Amino acid sequence: MSSFSGFWRALKALWQWGDQLAPFLETMPRNLAAAGDAMVIGGEGAVRAGQAFNGATATSMQQMLEAVAAAVASCNQELDAVAGQLESAGNLLNQVAIPVIEPTTTKILGVDVVTGLKPTTMRPFGVVDHELEAAAGSLRDAGHALNASAGYLRAVRATLQDAGQELDHLGKALQESGQALQQVND
């Protein structure tokens, strides 16, 4: 019964607004074709964008992001190698021992009197060793941050791939809808 009442309401609206609706209904086939053309063009653009995100084109966003992520991860490896070299240099410097002769003294009536000489060594670069180790630690920290950044870039790449697939599906759906609207006019 509700469909019958709906039919009567539609008929009443056509009767009441028919004069205003006539121009619209006369141009509807042309408008549908134009809308179909626009949807096909929009669909093609969405498919192309989806392919650029998805990796189907020669220089896709995926390939670019992966190249950047690989370069950033490579920087981490290089920084780690430099940090190792700094630590090794610090260890070598710390091993440098310079021979020195120190006096041995005894207090006689409150005065220090030299009673002999003692050969020993001193390590003047111990402070440099610690500084180089600290610099190596900083470089390793920077490398870890770069490695994390590479992971984030790979996550962005995966997100863009998903978006590309969705755009590709949307573009194909728009193309199909646009082609269907174009056929209404035929």
OpenMM code with the backbone's topology and positions (N, CA, C; nanometers):
from openmm import Vec3, app, unit

residues = "MET SER SER PHE SER GLY PHE TRP ARG ALA LEU LYS ALA LEU TRP GLN TRP GLY ASP GLN LEU ALA PRO PHE LEU GLU THR MET PRO ARG ASN LEU ALA ALA ALA GLY ASP ALA MET VAL ILE GLY GLY GLU GLY ALA VAL ARG ALA GLY GLN ALA PHE ASN GLY ALA THR ALA THR SER MET GLN GLN MET LEU GLU ALA VAL ALA ALA ALA VAL ALA SER CYS ASN GLN GLU LEU ASP ALA VAL ALA GLY GLN LEU GLU SER ALA GLY ASN LEU LEU ASN GLN VAL ALA ILE PRO VAL ILE GLU PRO THR THR THR LYS ILE LEU GLY VAL ASP VAL VAL THR GLY LEU LYS PRO THR THR MET ARG PRO PHE GLY VAL VAL ASP HIS GLU LEU GLU ALA ALA ALA GLY SER LEU ARG ASP ALA GLY HIS ALA LEU ASN ALA SER ALA GLY TYR LEU ARG ALA VAL ARG ALA THR LEU GLN ASP ALA GLY GLN GLU LEU ASP HIS LEU GLY LYS ALA LEU GLN GLU SER GLY GLN ALA LEU GLN GLN VAL ASN ASP".split()
positions = [
    Vec3(0.0816, -0.1186, 0.0000),
    Vec3(0.0000, 0.0000, 0.0000),
    Vec3(0.0865, 0.1257, 0.0000),
    Vec3(0.2029, 0.1171, 0.0673),
    Vec3(0.2888, 0.2353, 0.0756),
    Vec3(0.3442, 0.2713, -0.0621),
    Vec3(0.3710, 0.1725, -0.1487),
    Vec3(0.4200, 0.2037, -0.2817),
    Vec3(0.3127, 0.2732, -0.3646),
    Vec3(0.1878, 0.2391, -0.3408),
    Vec3(0.0789, 0.3036, -0.4125),
    Vec3(0.0659, 0.4490, -0.3680),
    Vec3(0.0804, 0.4748, -0.2389),
    Vec3(0.0725, 0.6131, -0.1905),
    Vec3(0.1929, 0.6937, -0.2400),
    Vec3(0.3074, 0.6286, -0.2510),
    Vec3(0.4248, 0.6954, -0.3047),
    Vec3(0.4043, 0.7329, -0.4503),
    Vec3(0.3395, 0.6430, -0.5239),
    Vec3(0.3104, 0.6711, -0.6635),
    Vec3(0.2207, 0.7932, -0.6747),
    Vec3(0.1192, 0.8019, -0.5892),
    Vec3(0.0270, 0.9152, -0.5936),
    Vec3(0.0987, 1.0447, -0.5568),
    Vec3(0.1892, 1.0395, -0.4608),
    Vec3(0.2641, 1.1604, -0.4241),
    Vec3(0.3528, 1.2065, -0.5393),
    Vec3(0.4175, 1.1105, -0.6074),
    Vec3(0.5022, 1.1454, -0.7216),
    Vec3(0.4180, 1.2057, -0.8333),
    Vec3(0.3020, 1.1466, -0.8582),
    Vec3(0.2126, 1.1988, -0.9624),
    Vec3(0.1644, 1.3383, -0.9264),
    Vec3(0.1325, 1.3608, -0.7993),
    Vec3(0.0879, 1.4917, -0.7546),
    Vec3(0.1998, 1.5944, -0.7711),
    Vec3(0.3243, 1.5567, -0.7369),
    Vec3(0.4372, 1.6478, -0.7521),
    Vec3(0.4597, 1.6822, -0.8988),
    Vec3(0.4482, 1.5820, -0.9879),
    Vec3(0.4628, 1.6088, -1.1311),
    Vec3(0.3526, 1.7036, -1.1798),
    Vec3(0.2337, 1.6841, -1.1316),
    Vec3(0.1219, 1.7697, -1.1723),
    Vec3(0.1450, 1.9119, -1.1236),
    Vec3(0.1916, 1.9245, -0.9984),
    Vec3(0.2096, 2.0563, -0.9394),
    Vec3(0.3326, 2.1279, -0.9946),
    Vec3(0.4445, 2.0555, -1.0143),
    Vec3(0.5698, 2.1169, -1.0536),
    Vec3(0.6111, 2.0806, -1.1962),
    Vec3(0.5244, 2.0257, -1.2730),
    Vec3(0.5571, 1.9771, -1.4070),
    Vec3(0.6185, 2.0825, -1.4973),
    Vec3(0.5627, 2.2055, -1.4937),
    Vec3(0.6147, 2.3115, -1.5805),
    Vec3(0.7606, 2.3457, -1.5459),
    Vec3(0.7943, 2.3452, -1.4193),
    Vec3(0.9311, 2.3767, -1.3784),
    Vec3(1.0247, 2.2578, -1.4033),
    Vec3(0.9716, 2.1361, -1.3950),
    Vec3(1.0537, 2.0164, -1.4147),
    Vec3(1.0784, 1.9845, -1.5625),
    Vec3(0.9926, 2.0317, -1.6504),
    Vec3(1.0032, 1.9968, -1.7928),
    Vec3(1.1384, 2.0331, -1.8526),
    Vec3(1.1892, 2.1564, -1.8360),
    Vec3(1.3199, 2.1877, -1.8934),
    Vec3(1.4312, 2.0979, -1.8367),
    Vec3(1.4215, 2.0698, -1.7069),
    Vec3(1.5210, 1.9836, -1.6451),
    Vec3(1.5162, 1.8432, -1.7044),
    Vec3(1.3957, 1.7892, -1.7204),
    Vec3(1.3810, 1.6538, -1.7737),
    Vec3(1.4224, 1.6469, -1.9209),
    Vec3(1.4034, 1.7567, -1.9948),
    Vec3(1.4435, 1.7583, -2.1355),
    Vec3(1.5955, 1.7573, -2.1506),
    Vec3(1.6668, 1.8252, -2.0597),
    Vec3(1.8132, 1.8317, -2.0690),
    Vec3(1.8822, 1.7191, -1.9937),
    Vec3(1.8053, 1.6388, -1.9226),
    Vec3(1.8661, 1.5332, -1.8410),
    Vec3(1.9530, 1.4371, -1.9215),
    Vec3(1.9127, 1.3899, -2.0403),
    Vec3(2.0010, 1.2979, -2.1134),
    Vec3(2.1373, 1.3601, -2.1468),
    Vec3(2.1378, 1.4883, -2.1870),
    Vec3(2.2647, 1.5548, -2.2155),
    Vec3(2.3475, 1.5714, -2.0876),
    Vec3(2.2791, 1.6083, -1.9801),
    Vec3(2.3494, 1.6253, -1.8524),
    Vec3(2.4062, 1.4934, -1.8032),
    Vec3(2.3320, 1.3854, -1.8226),
    Vec3(2.3816, 1.2544, -1.7801),
    Vec3(2.5050, 1.2157, -1.8606),
    Vec3(2.5032, 1.2465, -1.9902),
    Vec3(2.6194, 1.2152, -2.0738),
    Vec3(2.7398, 1.2983, -2.0304),
    Vec3(2.7169, 1.4265, -2.0027),
    Vec3(2.8263, 1.5127, -1.9574),
    Vec3(2.8786, 1.4648, -1.8216),
    Vec3(2.7876, 1.4277, -1.7336),
    Vec3(2.8298, 1.3741, -1.6031),
    Vec3(2.9072, 1.2446, -1.6231),
    Vec3(2.8624, 1.1624, -1.7180),
    Vec3(2.9335, 1.0380, -1.7477),
    Vec3(3.0739, 1.0650, -1.7981),
    Vec3(3.0878, 1.1645, -1.8876),
    Vec3(3.2207, 1.2005, -1.9379),
    Vec3(3.3113, 1.2457, -1.8233),
    Vec3(3.2565, 1.3310, -1.7363),
    Vec3(3.3349, 1.3804, -1.6236),
    Vec3(3.3748, 1.2660, -1.5307),
    Vec3(3.2851, 1.1726, -1.5094),
    Vec3(3.3157, 1.0596, -1.4207),
    Vec3(3.4222, 0.9694, -1.4820),
    Vec3(3.4157, 0.9499, -1.6146),
    Vec3(3.5176, 0.8679, -1.6805),
    Vec3(3.6545, 0.9350, -1.6687),
    Vec3(3.6580, 1.0678, -1.6939),
    Vec3(3.7842, 1.1410, -1.6842),
    Vec3(3.8358, 1.1380, -1.5399),
    Vec3(3.7466, 1.1608, -1.4432),
    Vec3(3.7857, 1.1535, -1.3024),
    Vec3(3.8335, 1.0144, -1.2652),
    Vec3(3.7673, 0.9142, -1.3185),
    Vec3(3.8077, 0.7765, -1.2915),
    Vec3(3.9452, 0.7460, -1.3466),
    Vec3(3.9728, 0.7950, -1.4678),
    Vec3(4.1055, 0.7735, -1.5264),
    Vec3(4.2137, 0.8410, -1.4426),
    Vec3(4.1829, 0.9635, -1.3946),
    Vec3(4.2789, 1.0334, -1.3090),
    Vec3(4.3018, 0.9591, -1.1781),
    Vec3(4.1951, 0.9080, -1.1192),
    Vec3(4.2094, 0.8332, -0.9944),
    Vec3(4.2882, 0.7050, -1.0162),
    Vec3(4.2666, 0.6384, -1.1298),
    Vec3(4.3419, 0.5165, -1.1599),
    Vec3(4.4903, 0.5501, -1.1746),
    Vec3(4.5218, 0.6597, -1.2464),
    Vec3(4.6615, 0.6994, -1.2626),
    Vec3(4.7255, 0.7337, -1.1274),
    Vec3(4.6508, 0.8072, -1.0434),
    Vec3(4.7035, 0.8406, -0.9103),
    Vec3(4.7234, 0.7137, -0.8288),
    Vec3(4.6279, 0.6230, -0.8380),
    Vec3(4.6406, 0.4965, -0.7663),
    Vec3(4.7621, 0.4183, -0.8126),
    Vec3(4.7867, 0.4197, -0.9418),
    Vec3(4.9035, 0.3483, -0.9938),
    Vec3(5.0330, 0.4141, -0.9483),
    Vec3(5.0332, 0.5477, -0.9394),
    Vec3(5.1536, 0.6167, -0.8927),
    Vec3(5.1820, 0.5824, -0.7466),
    Vec3(5.0769, 0.5730, -0.6649),
    Vec3(5.0956, 0.5362, -0.5242),
    Vec3(5.1269, 0.3882, -0.5099),
    Vec3(5.0685, 0.3093, -0.5971),
    Vec3(5.0688, 0.1644, -0.5831),
    Vec3(5.1947, 0.0975, -0.6369),
    Vec3(5.2673, 0.1653, -0.7217),
    Vec3(5.3894, 0.1061, -0.7736),
    Vec3(5.3756, 0.0555, -0.9153),
    Vec3(5.2692, 0.0900, -0.9847),
    Vec3(5.2498, 0.0408, -1.1207),
    Vec3(5.3135, 0.1317, -1.2252),
    Vec3(5.3644, 0.2477, -1.1840),
    Vec3(5.4281, 0.3383, -1.2798),
    Vec3(5.5798, 0.3304, -1.2634),
    Vec3(5.6507, 0.3891, -1.3582),
    Vec3(5.7977, 0.3786, -1.3592),
    Vec3(5.8605, 0.4433, -1.2355),
    Vec3(5.8098, 0.5583, -1.1944),
    Vec3(5.8625, 0.6250, -1.0751),
    Vec3(5.7491, 0.6408, -0.9747),
    Vec3(5.7178, 0.5357, -0.9071),
    Vec3(5.6058, 0.5396, -0.8140),
    Vec3(5.6500, 0.5963, -0.6798),
    Vec3(5.5517, 0.6394, -0.6028),
    Vec3(5.5789, 0.6893, -0.4686),
    Vec3(5.6432, 0.5792, -0.3848),
    Vec3(5.5999, 0.4568, -0.4047),
    Vec3(5.6562, 0.3446, -0.3297),
    Vec3(5.8056, 0.3322, -0.3553),
    Vec3(5.8431, 0.3370, -0.4821),
    Vec3(5.9844, 0.3213, -0.5167),
    Vec3(6.0665, 0.4361, -0.4602),
    Vec3(6.0129, 0.5574, -0.4688),
    Vec3(6.0865, 0.6724, -0.4165),
    Vec3(6.1030, 0.6617, -0.2653),
    Vec3(5.9945, 0.6271, -0.1943),
    Vec3(6.0035, 0.6159, -0.0491),
    Vec3(6.0951, 0.5016, -0.0072),
    Vec3(6.0917, 0.3924, -0.0797),
    Vec3(6.1803, 0.2804, -0.0466),
    Vec3(6.3259, 0.3198, -0.0689),
    Vec3(6.3519, 0.3965, -0.1765),
    Vec3(6.4888, 0.4415, -0.2020),
    Vec3(6.5362, 0.5337, -0.0903),
    Vec3(6.4499, 0.6239, -0.0457),
    Vec3(6.4864, 0.7138, 0.0646),
    Vec3(6.5072, 0.6331, 0.1930),
    Vec3(6.4174, 0.5384, 0.2198),
    Vec3(6.4302, 0.4559, 0.3408),
    Vec3(6.5601, 0.3755, 0.3379),
    Vec3(6.5943, 0.3212, 0.2226),
    Vec3(6.7184, 0.2444, 0.2113),
    Vec3(6.8402, 0.3351, 0.2319),
    Vec3(6.8342, 0.4571, 0.1783),
    Vec3(6.9455, 0.5506, 0.1965),
    Vec3(6.9603, 0.5892, 0.3430),
    Vec3(6.8481, 0.6132, 0.4098),
    Vec3(6.8526, 0.6496, 0.5519),
    Vec3(6.9065, 0.5327, 0.6345),
    Vec3(6.8610, 0.4107, 0.6033),
    Vec3(6.9110, 0.2927, 0.6744),
    Vec3(7.0606, 0.2739, 0.6476),
    Vec3(7.1047, 0.3039, 0.5261),
    Vec3(7.2465, 0.2945, 0.4923),
    Vec3(7.3279, 0.3950, 0.5736),
    Vec3(7.2713, 0.5136, 0.5949),
    Vec3(7.3395, 0.6135, 0.6784),
    Vec3(7.3610, 0.5586, 0.8191),
    Vec3(7.2628, 0.4846, 0.8701),
    Vec3(7.2777, 0.4236, 1.0016),
    Vec3(7.3979, 0.3298, 1.0033),
    Vec3(7.4117, 0.2493, 0.9001),
    Vec3(7.5239, 0.1562, 0.8940),
    Vec3(7.6569, 0.2314, 0.8862),
    Vec3(7.6596, 0.3378, 0.8079),
    Vec3(7.7824, 0.4164, 0.7949),
    Vec3(7.8179, 0.4847, 0.9267),
    Vec3(7.7160, 0.5395, 0.9946),
    Vec3(7.7422, 0.6039, 1.1228),
    Vec3(7.7928, 0.5029, 1.2254),
    Vec3(7.7391, 0.3835, 1.2212),
    Vec3(7.7845, 0.2796, 1.3132),
    Vec3(7.9306, 0.2441, 1.2858),
    Vec3(7.9663, 0.2380, 1.1578),
    Vec3(8.1058, 0.2082, 1.1220),
    Vec3(8.1990, 0.3197, 1.1690),
    Vec3(8.1575, 0.4465, 1.1491),
    Vec3(8.2396, 0.5601, 1.1933),
    Vec3(8.2521, 0.5583, 1.3458),
    Vec3(8.1422, 0.5265, 1.4142),
    Vec3(8.1471, 0.5199, 1.5607),
    Vec3(8.2471, 0.4131, 1.6054),
    Vec3(8.2483, 0.2993, 1.5382),
    Vec3(8.3460, 0.1948, 1.5711),
    Vec3(8.4882, 0.2405, 1.5486),
    Vec3(8.5106, 0.3152, 1.4414),
    Vec3(8.6450, 0.3658, 1.4139),
    Vec3(8.6884, 0.4679, 1.5193),
    Vec3(8.5932, 0.5526, 1.5635),
    Vec3(8.6267, 0.6489, 1.6684),
    Vec3(8.6626, 0.5785, 1.7990),
    Vec3(8.5858, 0.4754, 1.8318),
    Vec3(8.6176, 0.3998, 1.9532),
    Vec3(8.7547, 0.3339, 1.9426),
    Vec3(8.7840, 0.2773, 1.8251),
    Vec3(8.9154, 0.2149, 1.8049),
    Vec3(9.0273, 0.3178, 1.8159),
    Vec3(9.0072, 0.4357, 1.7579),
    Vec3(9.1086, 0.5407, 1.7667),
    Vec3(9.1278, 0.5831, 1.9116),
    Vec3(9.0178, 0.5947, 1.9848),
    Vec3(9.0284, 0.6307, 2.1257),
    Vec3(9.1031, 0.5257, 2.2049),
    Vec3(9.0756, 0.3986, 2.1764),
    Vec3(9.1469, 0.2906, 2.2456),
    Vec3(9.2962, 0.2938, 2.2130),
    Vec3(9.3291, 0.3191, 2.0879),
    Vec3(9.4709, 0.3275, 2.0488),
    Vec3(9.5400, 0.4443, 2.1181),
    Vec3(9.4702, 0.5591, 2.1214),
    Vec3(9.5294, 0.6752, 2.1886),
    Vec3(9.5485, 0.6477, 2.3370),
    Vec3(9.4545, 0.5762, 2.3945),
    Vec3(9.4644, 0.5456, 2.5377),
    Vec3(9.5807, 0.4507, 2.5662),
    Vec3(9.6223, 0.3746, 2.4693),
    Vec3(9.7330, 0.2812, 2.4886),
    Vec3(9.8700, 0.3482, 2.4766),
    Vec3(9.8688, 0.4714, 2.4252),
    Vec3(9.9962, 0.5428, 2.4128),
    Vec3(10.0445, 0.5776, 2.5538),
    Vec3(10.1606, 0.5271, 2.5851),
    Vec3(10.2196, 0.5532, 2.7163),
    Vec3(10.3537, 0.6235, 2.6960),
    Vec3(10.3679, 0.7353, 2.7604),
    Vec3(10.4918, 0.8123, 2.7502),
    Vec3(10.5727, 0.7854, 2.8767),
    Vec3(10.6986, 0.7413, 2.8577),
    Vec3(10.7796, 0.7162, 2.9781),
    Vec3(10.8176, 0.8480, 3.0465),
    Vec3(10.8065, 0.8465, 3.1751),
    Vec3(10.8451, 0.9631, 3.2552),
    Vec3(10.9229, 0.9130, 3.3769),
    Vec3(10.9947, 1.0040, 3.4344),
    Vec3(11.0695, 0.9717, 3.5565),
    Vec3(11.0137, 1.0596, 3.6669),
    Vec3(10.9678, 0.9945, 3.7728),
    Vec3(10.9117, 1.0673, 3.8855),
    Vec3(11.0092, 1.0570, 4.0034),
    Vec3(11.0215, 1.1636, 4.0740),
    Vec3(11.1090, 1.1568, 4.1921),
    Vec3(11.0379, 1.0869, 4.3087),
    Vec3(11.1131, 1.0184, 4.3854),
    Vec3(11.0599, 0.9647, 4.5102),
    Vec3(11.1153, 1.0540, 4.6212),
    Vec3(11.0299, 1.0900, 4.7125),
    Vec3(11.0706, 1.1848, 4.8162),
    Vec3(11.0434, 1.1279, 4.9551),
    Vec3(11.1133, 1.1861, 5.0475),
    Vec3(11.0940, 1.1542, 5.1885),
    Vec3(11.0937, 1.2867, 5.2632),
    Vec3(11.0131, 1.2943, 5.3680),
    Vec3(11.0074, 1.4177, 5.4468),
    Vec3(11.1124, 1.4083, 5.5581),
    Vec3(11.1956, 1.5045, 5.5573),
    Vec3(11.2956, 1.5140, 5.6639),
    Vec3(11.2775, 1.6521, 5.7272),
    Vec3(11.2401, 1.6528, 5.8491),
    Vec3(11.2155, 1.7753, 5.9234),
    Vec3(11.1150, 1.8657, 5.8514),
    Vec3(11.0104, 1.8022, 5.7946),
    Vec3(10.9033, 1.8784, 5.7293),
    Vec3(10.9348, 1.9221, 5.5879),
    Vec3(11.0482, 1.8832, 5.5354),
    Vec3(11.0870, 1.9221, 5.4000),
    Vec3(11.0956, 1.7945, 5.3168),
    Vec3(11.0393, 1.8026, 5.1942),
    Vec3(11.0475, 1.6888, 5.1016),
    Vec3(11.1871, 1.6843, 5.0421),
    Vec3(11.2509, 1.5704, 5.0590),
    Vec3(11.3860, 1.5527, 5.0074),
    Vec3(11.3808, 1.4391, 4.9062),
    Vec3(11.4399, 1.4619, 4.7878),
    Vec3(11.4428, 1.3607, 4.6830),
    Vec3(11.5379, 1.2521, 4.7270),
    Vec3(11.4841, 1.1292, 4.7250),
    Vec3(11.5655, 1.0171, 4.7684),
    Vec3(11.5944, 0.9211, 4.6550),
    Vec3(11.5310, 0.9455, 4.5392),
    Vec3(11.5554, 0.8566, 4.4278),
    Vec3(11.4660, 0.8931, 4.3092),
    Vec3(11.4832, 0.8166, 4.2024),
    Vec3(11.4029, 0.8375, 4.0817),
    Vec3(11.3317, 0.7063, 4.0468),
    Vec3(11.2052, 0.7218, 4.0052),
    Vec3(11.1263, 0.6032, 3.9718),
    Vec3(11.0763, 0.6174, 3.8272),
    Vec3(11.1155, 0.5231, 3.7388),
    Vec3(11.0629, 0.5308, 3.6011),
    Vec3(10.9179, 0.4797, 3.5992),
    Vec3(10.8329, 0.5509, 3.5270),
    Vec3(10.6906, 0.5133, 3.5119),
    Vec3(10.6405, 0.5625, 3.3766),
    Vec3(10.5133, 0.5478, 3.3528),
    Vec3(10.4538, 0.5965, 3.2267),
    Vec3(10.3301, 0.6787, 3.2595),
    Vec3(10.2960, 0.7645, 3.1678),
    Vec3(10.1707, 0.8401, 3.1807),
    Vec3(10.0926, 0.8287, 3.0497),
    Vec3(9.9647, 0.8338, 3.0609),
    Vec3(9.8760, 0.8228, 2.9449),
    Vec3(9.8064, 0.9584, 2.9251),
    Vec3(9.8645, 1.0425, 2.8404),
    Vec3(9.8110, 1.1790, 2.8266),
    Vec3(9.6815, 1.1862, 2.7443),
    Vec3(9.6496, 1.0805, 2.6742),
    Vec3(9.5333, 1.0879, 2.5851),
    Vec3(9.4089, 1.0191, 2.6424),
    Vec3(9.4097, 0.9900, 2.7714),
    Vec3(9.2944, 0.9256, 2.8339),
    Vec3(9.1678, 1.0080, 2.8210),
    Vec3(9.1800, 1.1398, 2.8333),
    Vec3(9.0634, 1.2282, 2.8204),
    Vec3(9.0099, 1.2239, 2.6780),
    Vec3(9.1027, 1.2211, 2.5814),
    Vec3(9.0622, 1.2152, 2.4402),
    Vec3(8.9876, 1.0843, 2.4141),
    Vec3(9.0326, 0.9768, 2.4750),
    Vec3(8.9666, 0.8478, 2.4598),
    Vec3(8.8209, 0.8570, 2.5048),
    Vec3(8.7984, 0.9194, 2.6184),
    Vec3(8.6611, 0.9322, 2.6686),
    Vec3(8.5759, 1.0208, 2.5772),
    Vec3(8.6345, 1.1258, 2.5264),
    Vec3(8.5615, 1.2147, 2.4341),
    Vec3(8.5259, 1.1415, 2.3047),
    Vec3(8.6201, 1.0638, 2.2541),
    Vec3(8.5922, 0.9882, 2.1314),
    Vec3(8.4846, 0.8820, 2.1553),
    Vec3(8.4850, 0.8199, 2.2716),
    Vec3(8.3801, 0.7226, 2.3034),
    Vec3(8.2437, 0.7909, 2.3120),
    Vec3(8.2403, 0.9112, 2.3695),
    Vec3(8.1156, 0.9869, 2.3781),
    Vec3(8.0667, 1.0250, 2.2382),
    Vec3(8.1594, 1.0677, 2.1530),
    Vec3(8.1217, 1.1022, 2.0147),
    Vec3(8.0695, 0.9790, 1.9413),
    Vec3(8.1332, 0.8652, 1.9641),
    Vec3(8.0874, 0.7409, 1.9011),
    Vec3(7.9466, 0.7065, 1.9491),
    Vec3(7.9209, 0.7249, 2.0778),
    Vec3(7.7866, 0.6992, 2.1307),
    Vec3(7.6832, 0.7909, 2.0675),
    Vec3(7.7191, 0.9179, 2.0506),
    Vec3(7.6269, 1.0130, 1.9857),
    Vec3(7.5984, 0.9717, 1.8423),
    Vec3(7.7029, 0.9293, 1.7708),
    Vec3(7.6831, 0.8844, 1.6323),
    Vec3(7.5941, 0.7604, 1.6277),
    Vec3(7.6115, 0.6707, 1.7225),
    Vec3(7.5260, 0.5510, 1.7258),
    Vec3(7.3812, 0.5901, 1.7537),
    Vec3(7.3608, 0.6857, 1.8445),
    Vec3(7.2249, 0.7330, 1.8728),
    Vec3(7.1616, 0.7941, 1.7479),
    Vec3(7.2398, 0.8743, 1.6757),
    Vec3(7.1898, 0.9338, 1.5513),
    Vec3(7.1570, 0.8243, 1.4500),
    Vec3(7.2400, 0.7225, 1.4464),
    Vec3(7.2148, 0.6106, 1.3556),
    Vec3(7.0863, 0.5383, 1.3907),
    Vec3(7.0610, 0.5197, 1.5200),
    Vec3(6.9369, 0.4535, 1.5614),
    Vec3(6.8154, 0.5391, 1.5240),
    Vec3(6.8296, 0.6713, 1.5386),
    Vec3(6.7204, 0.7611, 1.4992),
    Vec3(6.6970, 0.7531, 1.3486),
    Vec3(6.8034, 0.7458, 1.2714),
    Vec3(6.7892, 0.7315, 1.1262),
    Vec3(6.7232, 0.5981, 1.0913),
    Vec3(6.7591, 0.4952, 1.1631),
    Vec3(6.6988, 0.3646, 1.1384),
    Vec3(6.5495, 0.3688, 1.1679),
    Vec3(6.5113, 0.4369, 1.2761),
    Vec3(6.3689, 0.4519, 1.3081),
    Vec3(6.2993, 0.5321, 1.1984),
    Vec3(6.3668, 0.6355, 1.1488),
    Vec3(6.3082, 0.7157, 1.0397),
    Vec3(6.2866, 0.6308, 0.9152),
    Vec3(6.3786, 0.5422, 0.8870),
    Vec3(6.3617, 0.4525, 0.7717),
    Vec3(6.2390, 0.3653, 0.7919),
    Vec3(6.2169, 0.3201, 0.9137),
    Vec3(6.0964, 0.2413, 0.9426),
    Vec3(5.9699, 0.3226, 0.9216),
    Vec3(5.9727, 0.4491, 0.9651),
    Vec3(5.8561, 0.5351, 0.9446),
    Vec3(5.8304, 0.5579, 0.7953),
    Vec3(5.9372, 0.5776, 0.7191),
    Vec3(5.9206, 0.5964, 0.5746),
    Vec3(5.8606, 0.4719, 0.5101),
    Vec3(5.9016, 0.3557, 0.5572),
    Vec3(5.8445, 0.2321, 0.5029),
    Vec3(5.6973, 0.2193, 0.5415),
    Vec3(5.6610, 0.2669, 0.6599),
    Vec3(5.5201, 0.2650, 0.7007),
    Vec3(5.4384, 0.3607, 0.6143),
    Vec3(5.4960, 0.4780, 0.5834),
    Vec3(5.4275, 0.5723, 0.4932),
    Vec3(5.4105, 0.5090, 0.3554),
    Vec3(5.5142, 0.4387, 0.3108),
    Vec3(5.5063, 0.3709, 0.1811),
    Vec3(5.3923, 0.2701, 0.1804),
    Vec3(5.3782, 0.1933, 0.2865),
    Vec3(5.2706, 0.0936, 0.2938),
    Vec3(5.1339, 0.1621, 0.2958),
    Vec3(5.1250, 0.2733, 0.3677),
    Vec3(4.9987, 0.3481, 0.3718),
    Vec3(4.9644, 0.4026, 0.2335),
    Vec3(5.0652, 0.4553, 0.1642),
    Vec3(5.0417, 0.5064, 0.0292),
    Vec3(5.0032, 0.3938, -0.0662),
    Vec3(5.0592, 0.2771, -0.0450),
    Vec3(5.0216, 0.1634, -0.1289),
    Vec3(4.8740, 0.1305, -0.1083),
    Vec3(4.8301, 0.1288, 0.0182),
    Vec3(4.6885, 0.1034, 0.0461),
    Vec3(4.6005, 0.2110, -0.0163),
    Vec3(4.6426, 0.3371, -0.0011),
    Vec3(4.5663, 0.4471, -0.0606),
    Vec3(4.5633, 0.4343, -0.2125),
    Vec3(4.6738, 0.3922, -0.2696),
    Vec3(4.6795, 0.3732, -0.4150),
    Vec3(4.5844, 0.2654, -0.4615),
    Vec3(4.5770, 0.1576, -0.3865),
    Vec3(4.4843, 0.0514, -0.4237),
    Vec3(4.3399, 0.1000, -0.4145),
    Vec3(4.3114, 0.1777, -0.3088),
    Vec3(4.1760, 0.2326, -0.2940),
    Vec3(4.1443, 0.3307, -0.4073),
    Vec3(4.2406, 0.4155, -0.4420),
    Vec3(4.2195, 0.5088, -0.5537),
    Vec3(4.1989, 0.4340, -0.6850),
    Vec3(4.2729, 0.3278, -0.7021),
    Vec3(4.2578, 0.2470, -0.8228),
    Vec3(4.1168, 0.1891, -0.8310),
    Vec3(4.0676, 0.1354, -0.7195),
    Vec3(3.9311, 0.0806, -0.7162),
    Vec3(3.8284, 0.1910, -0.7406),
    Vec3(3.8489, 0.3063, -0.6756),
    Vec3(3.7580, 0.4185, -0.6934),
    Vec3(3.7571, 0.4644, -0.8379),
    Vec3(3.8755, 0.4749, -0.8971),
    Vec3(3.8843, 0.5190, -1.0370),
    Vec3(3.8113, 0.4244, -1.1304),
    Vec3(3.8285, 0.2950, -1.1094),
    Vec3(3.7590, 0.1983, -1.1951),
    Vec3(3.6083, 0.2066, -1.1762),
    Vec3(3.5641, 0.2266, -1.0509),
    Vec3(3.4204, 0.2399, -1.0250),
    Vec3(3.3653, 0.3664, -1.0900),
    Vec3(3.4415, 0.4753, -1.0834),
    Vec3(3.3981, 0.5995, -1.1490),
    Vec3(3.3905, 0.5816, -1.3003),
    Vec3(3.4884, 0.5138, -1.3557),
    Vec3(3.4858, 0.4904, -1.4997),
    Vec3(3.3630, 0.4085, -1.5389),
    Vec3(3.3367, 0.3028, -1.4651),
    Vec3(3.2210, 0.2182, -1.4968),
    Vec3(3.0914, 0.2966, -1.4828),
    Vec3(3.0794, 0.3771, -1.3770),
    Vec3(2.9580, 0.4593, -1.3580),
    Vec3(2.9446, 0.5617, -1.4683),
    Vec3(3.0560, 0.6228, -1.5042),
    Vec3(3.0518, 0.7225, -1.6116),
    Vec3(3.0134, 0.6601, -1.7453),
    Vec3(3.0665, 0.5422, -1.7729),
    Vec3(3.0300, 0.4752, -1.8965),
    Vec3(2.8833, 0.4363, -1.8970),
    Vec3(2.8311, 0.3972, -1.7810),
    Vec3(2.6888, 0.3635, -1.7714),
    Vec3(2.6037, 0.4883, -1.7969),
    Vec3(2.6437, 0.6025, -1.7423),
    Vec3(2.5695, 0.7258, -1.7654),
    Vec3(2.5794, 0.7682, -1.9118),
    Vec3(2.6928, 0.7463, -1.9746),
    Vec3(2.7060, 0.7806, -2.1155),
    Vec3(2.6120, 0.6964, -2.2001),
    Vec3(2.5919, 0.5720, -2.1625),
    Vec3(2.5070, 0.4830, -2.2405),
    Vec3(2.3589, 0.5160, -2.2236),
    Vec3(2.3219, 0.5872, -2.1159),
    Vec3(2.1832, 0.6268, -2.0975),
    Vec3(2.1390, 0.7173, -2.2110),
    Vec3(2.2285, 0.7988, -2.2603),
    Vec3(2.1963, 0.8946, -2.3664),
    Vec3(2.1850, 0.8246, -2.5023),
    Vec3(2.2502, 0.7108, -2.5201),
    Vec3(2.2487, 0.6426, -2.6508),
    Vec3(2.1159, 0.5804, -2.6843),
] * unit.nanometer
topology = app.Topology()
chain = topology.addChain("A")
for resn in residues:
    res = topology.addResidue(resn, chain)
    for name in ("N", "CA", "C"):
        topology.addAtom(name, app.Element.getBySymbol(name[0]), res)
